[in-house]
Amino acid sequence: MWAVDHELQRVSKRMVSQIGLTAPQRLALRFVGRHPQLTLGELAAVLHLHPGTVTGIVKKLEALRLVSRTRSTDDTRRMHLMLTAEGQTVNRRHRGTVEAAVRRVVAAVTDAELDSASHVMQRVARELAAEEG
């Protein structure tokens, strides 16, 4: 697990020089691209991050002109996220990203192996969350 964490950090740093985004920023961009009109709260939930952390990520994506916010017509307190044209271009790039490596692994393992790995990672996450209390 430590090796995976180390490599995620290393690739994230490399991604900054190659595509201008860290791995968390890239992941946020990918989710907004797949789910237009996502709210900040929804993005925080899917990323399993504190809303304040996600706000910082989204502000950076806005500063890079990759994401824009629009006010909800149903609730003016809510903001929805969308990719800009430039964000859509960056979203299509996969080479050298964390998700490209994950895609290669997922394509190379069986469904049973993937299910087993997912189960173990979910249990580890739950156990670590329980340590917080």
CNS distance restraints for C-alpha pairs under 8 A (distance, minus, plus):
assign (resid   1 and name CA) (resid   5 and name CA) 6.29 0.50 0.50
assign (resid   2 and name CA) (resid   6 and name CA) 6.07 0.50 0.50
assign (resid   3 and name CA) (resid   7 and name CA) 6.15 0.50 0.50
assign (resid   4 and name CA) (resid   8 and name CA) 6.06 0.50 0.50
assign (resid   5 and name CA) (resid   9 and name CA) 6.31 0.50 0.50
assign (resid   6 and name CA) (resid  10 and name CA) 6.22 0.50 0.50
assign (resid   7 and name CA) (resid  11 and name CA) 5.96 0.50 0.50
assign (resid   8 and name CA) (resid  12 and name CA) 5.92 0.50 0.50
assign (resid   8 and name CA) (resid  23 and name CA) 7.70 0.50 0.50
assign (resid   8 and name CA) (resid  98 and name CA) 7.13 0.50 0.50
assign (resid   9 and name CA) (resid  13 and name CA) 6.29 0.50 0.50
assign (resid  10 and name CA) (resid  14 and name CA) 6.38 0.50 0.50
assign (resid  11 and name CA) (resid  15 and name CA) 6.01 0.50 0.50
assign (resid  11 and name CA) (resid  23 and name CA) 7.62 0.50 0.50
assign (resid  11 and name CA) (resid  96 and name CA) 7.90 0.50 0.50
assign (resid  11 and name CA) (resid  97 and name CA) 7.21 0.50 0.50
assign (resid  11 and name CA) (resid  98 and name CA) 6.74 0.50 0.50
assign (resid  12 and name CA) (resid  16 and name CA) 6.57 0.50 0.50
assign (resid  12 and name CA) (resid  21 and name CA) 7.75 0.50 0.50
assign (resid  12 and name CA) (resid  22 and name CA) 4.87 0.50 0.50
assign (resid  12 and name CA) (resid  23 and name CA) 4.75 0.50 0.50
assign (resid  12 and name CA) (resid  24 and name CA) 8.00 0.50 0.50
assign (resid  12 and name CA) (resid  97 and name CA) 7.85 0.50 0.50
assign (resid  12 and name CA) (resid  98 and name CA) 7.47 0.50 0.50
assign (resid  13 and name CA) (resid  17 and name CA) 7.10 0.50 0.50
assign (resid  13 and name CA) (resid  22 and name CA) 6.40 0.50 0.50
assign (resid  14 and name CA) (resid  18 and name CA) 6.32 0.50 0.50
assign (resid  15 and name CA) (resid  19 and name CA) 5.50 0.50 0.50
assign (resid  15 and name CA) (resid  20 and name CA) 6.41 0.50 0.50
assign (resid  15 and name CA) (resid  21 and name CA) 5.90 0.50 0.50
assign (resid  15 and name CA) (resid  22 and name CA) 5.86 0.50 0.50
assign (resid  15 and name CA) (resid  23 and name CA) 7.05 0.50 0.50
assign (resid  15 and name CA) (resid  96 and name CA) 6.85 0.50 0.50
assign (resid  15 and name CA) (resid  97 and name CA) 6.46 0.50 0.50
assign (resid  16 and name CA) (resid  20 and name CA) 4.15 0.50 0.50
assign (resid  16 and name CA) (resid  21 and name CA) 4.57 0.50 0.50
assign (resid  16 and name CA) (resid  22 and name CA) 5.31 0.50 0.50
assign (resid  17 and name CA) (resid  21 and name CA) 7.85 0.50 0.50
assign (resid  18 and name CA) (resid  96 and name CA) 7.79 0.50 0.50
assign (resid  19 and name CA) (resid  90 and name CA) 7.64 0.50 0.50
assign (resid  21 and name CA) (resid  25 and name CA) 5.69 0.50 0.50
assign (resid  21 and name CA) (resid  26 and name CA) 5.83 0.50 0.50
assign (resid  22 and name CA) (resid  26 and name CA) 6.05 0.50 0.50
assign (resid  23 and name CA) (resid  27 and name CA) 6.06 0.50 0.50
assign (resid  23 and name CA) (resid  97 and name CA) 7.49 0.50 0.50
assign (resid  23 and name CA) (resid  98 and name CA) 6.69 0.50 0.50
assign (resid  24 and name CA) (resid  28 and name CA) 6.17 0.50 0.50
assign (resid  24 and name CA) (resid  57 and name CA) 7.64 0.50 0.50
assign (resid  25 and name CA) (resid  29 and name CA) 6.16 0.50 0.50
assign (resid  25 and name CA) (resid  57 and name CA) 5.85 0.50 0.50
assign (resid  25 and name CA) (resid  58 and name CA) 7.73 0.50 0.50
assign (resid  25 and name CA) (resid  61 and name CA) 7.17 0.50 0.50
assign (resid  26 and name CA) (resid  30 and name CA) 6.18 0.50 0.50
assign (resid  26 and name CA) (resid  91 and name CA) 7.94 0.50 0.50
assign (resid  27 and name CA) (resid  31 and name CA) 6.29 0.50 0.50
assign (resid  28 and name CA) (resid  32 and name CA) 6.21 0.50 0.50
assign (resid  28 and name CA) (resid  43 and name CA) 7.23 0.50 0.50
assign (resid  28 and name CA) (resid  47 and name CA) 7.51 0.50 0.50
assign (resid  28 and name CA) (resid  57 and name CA) 7.65 0.50 0.50
assign (resid  28 and name CA) (resid  58 and name CA) 7.78 0.50 0.50
assign (resid  29 and name CA) (resid  33 and name CA) 6.07 0.50 0.50
assign (resid  29 and name CA) (resid  61 and name CA) 7.73 0.50 0.50
assign (resid  29 and name CA) (resid  66 and name CA) 7.88 0.50 0.50
assign (resid  29 and name CA) (resid  67 and name CA) 7.62 0.50 0.50
assign (resid  29 and name CA) (resid  83 and name CA) 7.57 0.50 0.50
assign (resid  29 and name CA) (resid  87 and name CA) 7.53 0.50 0.50
assign (resid  29 and name CA) (resid  91 and name CA) 6.68 0.50 0.50
assign (resid  30 and name CA) (resid  34 and name CA) 6.20 0.50 0.50
assign (resid  30 and name CA) (resid  91 and name CA) 6.18 0.50 0.50
assign (resid  31 and name CA) (resid  35 and name CA) 5.88 0.50 0.50
assign (resid  31 and name CA) (resid  43 and name CA) 7.44 0.50 0.50
assign (resid  32 and name CA) (resid  36 and name CA) 5.43 0.50 0.50
assign (resid  32 and name CA) (resid  37 and name CA) 7.50 0.50 0.50
assign (resid  32 and name CA) (resid  38 and name CA) 6.28 0.50 0.50
assign (resid  32 and name CA) (resid  43 and name CA) 7.80 0.50 0.50
assign (resid  32 and name CA) (resid  81 and name CA) 6.47 0.50 0.50
assign (resid  32 and name CA) (resid  82 and name CA) 6.13 0.50 0.50
assign (resid  32 and name CA) (resid  83 and name CA) 6.65 0.50 0.50
assign (resid  33 and name CA) (resid  82 and name CA) 7.01 0.50 0.50
assign (resid  33 and name CA) (resid  83 and name CA) 6.04 0.50 0.50
assign (resid  33 and name CA) (resid  88 and name CA) 7.11 0.50 0.50
assign (resid  33 and name CA) (resid  91 and name CA) 6.99 0.50 0.50
assign (resid  36 and name CA) (resid  80 and name CA) 7.79 0.50 0.50
assign (resid  36 and name CA) (resid  81 and name CA) 6.37 0.50 0.50
assign (resid  36 and name CA) (resid  82 and name CA) 5.20 0.50 0.50
assign (resid  36 and name CA) (resid  83 and name CA) 7.42 0.50 0.50
assign (resid  37 and name CA) (resid  80 and name CA) 4.57 0.50 0.50
assign (resid  37 and name CA) (resid  81 and name CA) 5.06 0.50 0.50
assign (resid  37 and name CA) (resid  82 and name CA) 5.88 0.50 0.50
assign (resid  38 and name CA) (resid  42 and name CA) 6.19 0.50 0.50
assign (resid  38 and name CA) (resid  43 and name CA) 6.52 0.50 0.50
assign (resid  38 and name CA) (resid  80 and name CA) 5.35 0.50 0.50
assign (resid  38 and name CA) (resid  81 and name CA) 5.38 0.50 0.50
assign (resid  38 and name CA) (resid  82 and name CA) 7.51 0.50 0.50
assign (resid  39 and name CA) (resid  43 and name CA) 6.17 0.50 0.50
assign (resid  39 and name CA) (resid  78 and name CA) 6.99 0.50 0.50
assign (resid  39 and name CA) (resid  79 and name CA) 5.82 0.50 0.50
assign (resid  39 and name CA) (resid  80 and name CA) 4.63 0.50 0.50
assign (resid  39 and name CA) (resid  81 and name CA) 5.99 0.50 0.50
assign (resid  40 and name CA) (resid  44 and name CA) 6.12 0.50 0.50
assign (resid  40 and name CA) (resid  51 and name CA) 7.05 0.50 0.50
assign (resid  40 and name CA) (resid  54 and name CA) 7.00 0.50 0.50
assign (resid  40 and name CA) (resid  55 and name CA) 7.04 0.50 0.50
assign (resid  40 and name CA) (resid  79 and name CA) 7.11 0.50 0.50
assign (resid  40 and name CA) (resid  80 and name CA) 7.20 0.50 0.50
assign (resid  40 and name CA) (resid  81 and name CA) 7.40 0.50 0.50
assign (resid  41 and name CA) (resid  45 and name CA) 6.24 0.50 0.50
assign (resid  41 and name CA) (resid  51 and name CA) 6.28 0.50 0.50
assign (resid  42 and name CA) (resid  46 and name CA) 6.27 0.50 0.50
assign (resid  43 and name CA) (resid  47 and name CA) 6.07 0.50 0.50
assign (resid  43 and name CA) (resid  54 and name CA) 7.35 0.50 0.50
assign (resid  44 and name CA) (resid  48 and name CA) 5.83 0.50 0.50
assign (resid  44 and name CA) (resid  49 and name CA) 5.11 0.50 0.50
assign (resid  44 and name CA) (resid  50 and name CA) 6.12 0.50 0.50
assign (resid  44 and name CA) (resid  51 and name CA) 5.29 0.50 0.50
assign (resid  44 and name CA) (resid  54 and name CA) 5.79 0.50 0.50
assign (resid  45 and name CA) (resid  49 and name CA) 6.59 0.50 0.50
assign (resid  49 and name CA) (resid  53 and name CA) 6.46 0.50 0.50
assign (resid  49 and name CA) (resid  54 and name CA) 6.62 0.50 0.50
assign (resid  50 and name CA) (resid  54 and name CA) 6.50 0.50 0.50
assign (resid  51 and name CA) (resid  55 and name CA) 6.09 0.50 0.50
assign (resid  52 and name CA) (resid  56 and name CA) 6.49 0.50 0.50
assign (resid  53 and name CA) (resid  57 and name CA) 6.44 0.50 0.50
assign (resid  54 and name CA) (resid  58 and name CA) 6.06 0.50 0.50
assign (resid  55 and name CA) (resid  59 and name CA) 6.06 0.50 0.50
assign (resid  56 and name CA) (resid  60 and name CA) 6.30 0.50 0.50
assign (resid  57 and name CA) (resid  61 and name CA) 6.34 0.50 0.50
assign (resid  58 and name CA) (resid  62 and name CA) 6.04 0.50 0.50
assign (resid  58 and name CA) (resid  67 and name CA) 7.31 0.50 0.50
assign (resid  59 and name CA) (resid  63 and name CA) 6.09 0.50 0.50
assign (resid  60 and name CA) (resid  64 and name CA) 6.26 0.50 0.50
assign (resid  61 and name CA) (resid  65 and name CA) 6.25 0.50 0.50
assign (resid  61 and name CA) (resid  66 and name CA) 5.32 0.50 0.50
assign (resid  61 and name CA) (resid  67 and name CA) 5.55 0.50 0.50
assign (resid  62 and name CA) (resid  66 and name CA) 5.75 0.50 0.50
assign (resid  62 and name CA) (resid  67 and name CA) 4.93 0.50 0.50
assign (resid  62 and name CA) (resid  68 and name CA) 5.95 0.50 0.50
assign (resid  65 and name CA) (resid  84 and name CA) 6.80 0.50 0.50
assign (resid  65 and name CA) (resid  86 and name CA) 6.88 0.50 0.50
assign (resid  65 and name CA) (resid  87 and name CA) 7.02 0.50 0.50
assign (resid  66 and name CA) (resid  83 and name CA) 5.81 0.50 0.50
assign (resid  66 and name CA) (resid  84 and name CA) 5.25 0.50 0.50
assign (resid  66 and name CA) (resid  85 and name CA) 7.42 0.50 0.50
assign (resid  66 and name CA) (resid  86 and name CA) 5.56 0.50 0.50
assign (resid  66 and name CA) (resid  87 and name CA) 3.78 0.50 0.50
assign (resid  66 and name CA) (resid  88 and name CA) 7.50 0.50 0.50
assign (resid  66 and name CA) (resid  90 and name CA) 7.83 0.50 0.50
assign (resid  67 and name CA) (resid  81 and name CA) 6.62 0.50 0.50
assign (resid  67 and name CA) (resid  82 and name CA) 5.59 0.50 0.50
assign (resid  67 and name CA) (resid  83 and name CA) 4.46 0.50 0.50
assign (resid  67 and name CA) (resid  84 and name CA) 5.34 0.50 0.50
assign (resid  67 and name CA) (resid  87 and name CA) 6.14 0.50 0.50
assign (resid  68 and name CA) (resid  81 and name CA) 5.80 0.50 0.50
assign (resid  68 and name CA) (resid  82 and name CA) 5.41 0.50 0.50
assign (resid  68 and name CA) (resid  83 and name CA) 6.23 0.50 0.50
assign (resid  68 and name CA) (resid  84 and name CA) 6.32 0.50 0.50
assign (resid  69 and name CA) (resid  79 and name CA) 5.89 0.50 0.50
assign (resid  69 and name CA) (resid  80 and name CA) 5.41 0.50 0.50
assign (resid  69 and name CA) (resid  81 and name CA) 4.71 0.50 0.50
assign (resid  69 and name CA) (resid  82 and name CA) 6.38 0.50 0.50
assign (resid  70 and name CA) (resid  79 and name CA) 5.44 0.50 0.50
assign (resid  70 and name CA) (resid  80 and name CA) 5.18 0.50 0.50
assign (resid  70 and name CA) (resid  81 and name CA) 6.54 0.50 0.50
assign (resid  70 and name CA) (resid  82 and name CA) 7.82 0.50 0.50
assign (resid  71 and name CA) (resid  75 and name CA) 7.84 0.50 0.50
assign (resid  71 and name CA) (resid  76 and name CA) 5.80 0.50 0.50
assign (resid  71 and name CA) (resid  77 and name CA) 7.33 0.50 0.50
assign (resid  71 and name CA) (resid  78 and name CA) 6.06 0.50 0.50
assign (resid  71 and name CA) (resid  79 and name CA) 4.56 0.50 0.50
assign (resid  71 and name CA) (resid  80 and name CA) 6.19 0.50 0.50
assign (resid  72 and name CA) (resid  76 and name CA) 5.33 0.50 0.50
assign (resid  72 and name CA) (resid  77 and name CA) 7.32 0.50 0.50
assign (resid  72 and name CA) (resid  78 and name CA) 5.43 0.50 0.50
assign (resid  72 and name CA) (resid  79 and name CA) 5.62 0.50 0.50
assign (resid  72 and name CA) (resid  80 and name CA) 6.36 0.50 0.50
assign (resid  83 and name CA) (resid  87 and name CA) 5.02 0.50 0.50
assign (resid  83 and name CA) (resid  88 and name CA) 5.88 0.50 0.50
assign (resid  84 and name CA) (resid  88 and name CA) 6.19 0.50 0.50
assign (resid  85 and name CA) (resid  89 and name CA) 6.48 0.50 0.50
assign (resid  86 and name CA) (resid  90 and name CA) 6.38 0.50 0.50
assign (resid  87 and name CA) (resid  91 and name CA) 5.92 0.50 0.50
assign (resid  88 and name CA) (resid  92 and name CA) 6.41 0.50 0.50
assign (resid  89 and name CA) (resid  93 and name CA) 7.09 0.50 0.50
assign (resid  94 and name CA) (resid  99 and name CA) 7.24 0.50 0.50
assign (resid  94 and name CA) (resid 100 and name CA) 5.80 0.50 0.50
assign (resid  95 and name CA) (resid 100 and name CA) 6.31 0.50 0.50
assign (resid  96 and name CA) (resid 100 and name CA) 6.67 0.50 0.50
assign (resid  96 and name CA) (resid 101 and name CA) 7.86 0.50 0.50
assign (resid  97 and name CA) (resid 101 and name CA) 6.85 0.50 0.50
assign (resid  98 and name CA) (resid 102 and name CA) 6.35 0.50 0.50
assign (resid  99 and name CA) (resid 103 and name CA) 5.93 0.50 0.50
assign (resid 100 and name CA) (resid 104 and name CA) 6.35 0.50 0.50
assign (resid 101 and name CA) (resid 105 and name CA) 6.42 0.50 0.50
assign (resid 102 and name CA) (resid 106 and name CA) 6.08 0.50 0.50
assign (resid 103 and name CA) (resid 107 and name CA) 6.07 0.50 0.50
assign (resid 104 and name CA) (resid 108 and name CA) 6.35 0.50 0.50
assign (resid 105 and name CA) (resid 109 and name CA) 6.43 0.50 0.50
assign (resid 106 and name CA) (resid 110 and name CA) 7.92 0.50 0.50
assign (resid 106 and name CA) (resid 114 and name CA) 7.07 0.50 0.50
assign (resid 109 and name CA) (resid 113 and name CA) 6.12 0.50 0.50
assign (resid 109 and name CA) (resid 114 and name CA) 6.57 0.50 0.50
assign (resid 110 and name CA) (resid 114 and name CA) 6.26 0.50 0.50
assign (resid 111 and name CA) (resid 115 and name CA) 6.03 0.50 0.50
assign (resid 112 and name CA) (resid 116 and name CA) 6.06 0.50 0.50
assign (resid 113 and name CA) (resid 117 and name CA) 6.10 0.50 0.50
assign (resid 114 and name CA) (resid 118 and name CA) 6.04 0.50 0.50
assign (resid 115 and name CA) (resid 119 and name CA) 6.09 0.50 0.50
assign (resid 116 and name CA) (resid 120 and name CA) 6.27 0.50 0.50
assign (resid 117 and name CA) (resid 121 and name CA) 6.15 0.50 0.50
assign (resid 118 and name CA) (resid 122 and name CA) 6.10 0.50 0.50
assign (resid 119 and name CA) (resid 123 and name CA) 6.27 0.50 0.50
assign (resid 120 and name CA) (resid 124 and name CA) 6.20 0.50 0.50
assign (resid 121 and name CA) (resid 125 and name CA) 6.11 0.50 0.50
assign (resid 122 and name CA) (resid 126 and name CA) 6.17 0.50 0.50
assign (resid 123 and name CA) (resid 127 and name CA) 6.08 0.50 0.50
assign (resid 124 and name CA) (resid 128 and name CA) 6.10 0.50 0.50
assign (resid 125 and name CA) (resid 129 and name CA) 6.09 0.50 0.50
assign (resid 126 and name CA) (resid 130 and name CA) 6.13 0.50 0.50
assign (resid 127 and name CA) (resid 131 and name CA) 6.44 0.50 0.50
assign (resid 128 and name CA) (resid 132 and name CA) 6.90 0.50 0.50
assign (resid 129 and name CA) (resid 133 and name CA) 7.53 0.50 0.50
